[in-house]
Amino acid sequence: MSIKANEFLQVNYLWDEEAASQLDPVERLRYRSNLLGADQRITNTGGGNTSSKIIMTDPLTGQEVDVLWVKGSGGDLRTAKKENFASLYMEKLLELQNIYDRAPVKGVKTEIEDEMVAMYRHTTYNLNPRASSIDTPLHAFIPHRHVDHMHPISVIAIAASKDQESLTQEVFGDEVGWVPWQRPGFDLGLVMQAAVEQNPQLKGLVMGQHGLINWADDDKACYDLTLTLIERAARFIAGFDKGAQTFGGQKYQALDQDQRREVLVRLLPQLRGMVSQENRFIGTIHDTERVLQFVNSQDAARLAELGTSCPDHFLRTKIKPLYVDWDPAQQSFELLLEKLASGISAYRSDYIAYYEACKHPDSPPMRDPNPTVILIPGLGLIAWGKNKSESRVTAEFYSLAIEVMRGSEAVSAYQGLPRQEAFDIEYWQLEEAKLRRQPPEKELARSVVVVIGAGSGIGKATAHRVAREGAHVVCVDLDQDAAQATADELTKIYGMGIGVAGTGISACGPAIGLGADVTQRDSLRAMFAQVVLAYGGIDNVIITAGIYVAPDREGQIPDKLWTKTLDVNVFGPFLVADEARRIWEAQDLPGTLVITTSVNGAVPKKGSLAYDSSKAAANHLVRELAVELAPHVRVNGLAPATVVEGSNMFSRERVIASLVKYQVAFDESETTDQLQNKLADFYAQRTLIKTPISPDDLAEVAYLLSSSKFHKTTGQIFSVDGGLPEAFLR
Ligand SMILES: [Zn+2]
């Protein structure tokens, strides 16, 4: 059966020969890989691999040699670039079989299998540093020029069914063979080699519990075949669609979107606290119609227990998700919390029992036993990961697993991977080695830092500073566009990550921008609700927002502006703390609050009565809040002096007024930047260190106070002023 480009219903056919014809053979492989990875029905994020065998010139001999270009370890097909592919001499790769054959004990999961992975490096073509993946032999031993190994929903649905072998025959006839589940590695490559030798007409193989591999001698033909096979399986499954009776029919009704958001905003901080007592996690909500149909179904509890199938999936989703049997229409929120607490506790015990039952003498130590996927009727799927990208990948994987189960249960009965097999992937020494090779986590990894005032000046510098330490950064400002601009800068630097799941704001990247007015409780509450939906909770809050009202020519400040000054500089930080407190208490995890005050809080000065008084009050607010929020939340103050650079408190008019006041010579034709530098230099000369203070100097201390480096300090004010003796606190 061949399908024309415009007749695919179940996958996106994207090949553009015009575009492909401009590319060299290696770039054509990259192109094909990106197209395949762009559709989650074809393969999941990070899953599957592609290869082309390409004749290249050998840099040592100048001879033409056959080189296997194959997606390397790590990375993702959708976003892969040329450097994500390993390149290996075919001749040398094939010779490795002799080494393997000489081993006294060989076969799946033997020592020699894992040892072969290190041997691939000896076959590297042209010093390409990309490490080869464990799937390399699958590509090497199939005697065709182009090979695609995908994890397509429709084919895994067949491959994870009880009668997978006969279904493969029914769907694909003699064109595609079937191999039983086997952990990927050298031996599986040889199994496939033998299958093709026996049946040279084969175009592909369904891999039991795992996915699809197929090949062709032309790259476009390989792409077309991959899509055709996936489409064929999907159409076959669609013929058995059970409609309303899918997953045994609906047991519970979903809450409507507004109700879901309301419950989730209350629930997520509590839930984050429950799963994060060992390691903090970042959450992602995925509540599409199809996910809701699953979590609300009669069969959800039974199917969740079976776990996922594709080996890629449960490295992130764990052996199984936690399903909580809660009736959103009849049962209370408090009961949901109770069920979650007992469910998570039982999940941990189960996980420990699974580890103990399946471990080998040389297994790596047990990892965090908390669930990473939680399914709640009425609400959807909540995934947890060490950062936003990981948590989005986890949500994606389980939502794909739901689609696999939907297909399997339609045509047959779904079966998960046997527990021991799942364990042998999850605790595979090779996976452990990969984890060990990862750089140590940064100081603010796994944390959500809310920076209020992030649109400019110290706040913007602070947002950048904490992002460098691995934080997820919520950029908040009265000016929402300015907040968004800072968030966009951070996203550009750190990237969106690879996961594609998440509903609404929960699909975000490492930074978000939100507008909020610190003097309005409702505005702050709405802002924090968005943060909770985006990441699951908060860890650190840093307030740099503030207002300075310059006095008029007579040195007076209108009464209204007095009130406004106190509102923004004192009442605002209190409101922020009070709203954040509800989340901190629900999480029951340590947190920090940093409030920007000013050295003016300690130094009375002519002409800034309202500002200075408000900052003195803010200093004391720091101390009061340190007492109120103890023991979990540390509260400290950051007191700058005259940071002119990047500050929106120093307009051209104010700078000129100050220069006039201090009798500093200037010319009206000078730019605002030049005038600001003049004023900053003047201020610097009044300090002990005689250097202007920059927003970065403040950002550094805001970060340090939020970090574990100051984990025993609370209720203190830190001046960053270049040394002003009159501001020394007594
Ligand atoms: Zn695979």
Boltz pocket constraint, residues with backbone or C-beta under 6 A from the ligand:
constraints:
  - pocket:
      binder: B
      contacts: [[A, 47], [A, 48], [A, 149], [A, 150], [A, 151], [A, 210], [A, 211]]
      max_distance: 6.0
